[in-house]
């Protein structure tokens, strides 16, 4: 993918939050030096708190592995995805 070539795809083991906290998600983005438009791709199930934590942040779009679109990928500066989400995307495309 062009995102990999451009070094704009960031893969993390997981994004687990004990409660929906926007400030905690903002700290994750800051730690990863993400300042511009980012697409966060989460696994299809089990990341409700991460989704709720990210949805109110400016320039952040959240998608699940099954609903991510090419348009989403093209219209973002960075993609932040969990390993589980990437595995689910690979299964769909295989």
C-alpha positions, -999 to +999 in steps of 0.1 A: +000+000+000+011+036-006+006+044+031+033+018+040+056+032+014+050+068+026+055+057+062+021+069+071+007+036+084+012+032+121+005-002+136+000-007+174-006-039+193-038-026+208-057+005+219-073-005+252-090+020+275-107+012+308-132+039+302-141+063+273-116+092+279-110+116+250-080+131+269-063+097+271-067+091+234-053+125+227-022+116+247-018+085+226-019+106+194+006+130+209+030+102+219+029+090+183+035+125+170+002+125+151-009+161+146-029+160+113-058+141+099-057+105+111-079+075+104-080+051+133-089+015+123-101-007+151-111-044+151-147-052+144-155-059+180-141-052+215-128-016+212-159+004+222-140+026+247-113+034+221-139+043+196-158+065+221-125+081+233-115+091+197-147+102+181-148+137+196-112+146+186-107+171+158-092+156+126-098+120+138-120+095+119-127+062+135-135+031+114-137-006+120-118-031+099-149-042+081-161-007+073-129+011+063-131+024+027-106+034+001-119+069+003-112+070+040-076+058+034-070+083+006-084+113+025-062+111+056-026+119+064-019+090+087-036+056+095-034+043+130-045+006+131-043-021+157-027-055+147-061-072+151-077-047+127-049-052+101-054-090+104-091-086+098-085-064+068-061-090+054-087-118+058-112-098+039-088-090+010-073-125+008 
